[in-house]
């Protein structure tokens, strides 16, 4: 195995199963032609797989079934965001799923983005779609991913569906150390959303 391929493989292993990536994630250390050759070779060997055009992942595996699991859509979205230098934010069902408020896996994951609107079919069977929807910076401009996730999940859920169980679930998902920053970043969101975030982050009812 070539030295470049070994180094790239080592970096992939270091990120763990489920990580999605593009050649952009390696350009700082290697030539583009070498990266392309290494990724193609690793894909042919079945170590990594091509998820959609230009995106690969190091597949998670089911020990019970003895086969690879579906791609981690959020990882794929982040890989594309790094490649194109977009700011993105999970929206709707995607946000609810990532925060544990929905057990239903969306067939179409929608992300708000400050880049162009685009859609990708994922996996060999193309049963899942990843869509980026161009949105204002107000929607995607949070510095903390957790801030945007909270806001989008609560908007998708709706005020009338927020109860103590939802608030407890969100509390468990949030790192208490981040709460002061989340509260600071979300000061301008709609009133009822901010009130719920205050409850989640211990900033009052």
N, C-alpha and C positions, 0 to 999 in steps of 0.2 A: 504493500500500500504506500502511495506517495506521501511524502512528509506533509504537504499541504492538506491532503485528505485526512491524515491522522490528526492534525491540529484542529481542523474544522470539526471532525467527529468528536474530539475531546471536548470542544466547546459545547456541542450539542448535548453530549452526555451530561455535562455539568449543569445544564439548564433543566434536565429531567424530562420524563415522558409527558407528552401533552404540549410541549413548547412548539410554537409555530414560528417560522422565520422565512426570510427571503435572502437573496444574495447580498442585499444592502447591509444586513447584519454582520457581514464579514469583510466588507470592502476596506475597512480601516487597516486590516492586517495582511490582506492578500490581493493579488491581481484578479481582475474580473474573469479572465479566461480560466484561471486555475480554480476559482470558486465554482464556476459553471460546470467544469469537468468533474470536480469533486462531488458536487451535489447530484449530478447525473449518475455518477458511479455508485454513490450511496443509495440512491433510489432504485437502481437496477438490482442492487444486492438485497433490497427489501428492508434496509435498516431505517430509512426514512421514506416518506411517501409524498407524492405530489397531491396537494389538496385542491388547488385551483391554479390558474395561470400565474407562475412565478412564486407561488407559496408552497412550502413544504412543512411537514411536521414530523416529530419523533413520536410515533403513535403510542397512546396509552393502550394497554392490553387487558383483556378479561382473562384471569387465570381460570375461571370457571368454564368459560366457553373456549378458551385457547385461541382467541383471535383478537385482532385489533378493534378498538372501539372507535366510534365516530369522532371526527376532529373536534377539538375544543374551539367552538366558534368564536368565543371571546379572544382566545389566543390568536386566531387567524385575523380578526379585526385589528388587534394591536400590531400584528406584523405588518399589515397593509398601512396602518397609520404611520409606523416608523419609516416604511419605504417611501411614502409620499409626503412625509412631514405634515400630516394632518393632525388636528386636534379632534378627538372623537368622544362621544358620550353614548353609552347604551340607552336605548329608549324603550318605552312601553313594556311589552312582554319580556324583552331581553333583560331590562333592569330588574323586573320582578323576579325573574328566574335566578339572576346572579345574586340577589339578596335573600333568596330562600323563601320568597313570598308566593311563589308559584312552582308547582312540581311538574307542570306541563311544559315540555320542551317545545319552544316555538319552531314552526317549520320555516319561518322567515324572521331572521334577527335583524332589527332595524337600529342603526346607529346614527345619531346626529353628527354632522361633520362640518368643519369650515372649508373642506375641499368640495369637489364636484359631486353631484349625485351619481352613484354607480351601484351596480348589483352584480354579485358573483354567485355562481352555483358551486356548491362544495361537495367534494367526494365523488367517487366513481358513479354512485347511483343518483347523485344530484338531488337528493331528497330535501336537503336544507339549502336555504338561500341566505346570503348575507347582503344587506342593502345599506348603503350610506346615503343619507339625505342631507343635502346642503341646508344649513341652518345658520341663524344669526349667532354672533359671538356670545350673546347673552345666554344662549342655551348651552354652548360648548366651552365657555370661557372660564370655568372653574379650574383653579390650580390643582385642587385635590380631586382625584377620581371619585372618592367617596361622597363628596358634596354633590356632584352631578348625579351619581347613582341614586342617592336619597331623593333628590328633587324629582327626577324622572320617574322613579318607582311610585312615589306618592301621587304624582299627577296621573299616572296610568291607573292607579288603584281607585282614586277618587275619595273625597273627604268622607262620604257616607260609609265607606268600607273599611276605614281605619278604626281599629279597636285595640284593646289592651294586648291582645295576642300579637297583632302586627307590630305594635310598639316594642314589645318584649323581644320579638324576633329581630327587629332592626337594632336594638340595643346590643344583642349578642353578636351581631355582625360588625359592629363599629368598634374600632380601637379607641378606648377612652382618651388616650393621649392626643388623638386627632380632633376631639370634640370642640375645643376652643377655636381651632382654625375653621372647622366646618361651620360653626355658628357665625364666625366673622364673614365667611365667604357667602353665606346664604341670606344675609340681611335684607337683600332686595327682592327676594322671591315672594310670590303671593302670600298674603297673610295667613291663611289656614295651613299652608305648607310649612311656613316658618314656625308656627305654633307646634306642629307635630315634631319638627326637627328639634325644637327646644326640649320637648318631652323625651325624645330619643337620647339627646345629648346631655340631659340633666340640667338644662338651662331654664327650667321652670315650665309650668303648664300654660 
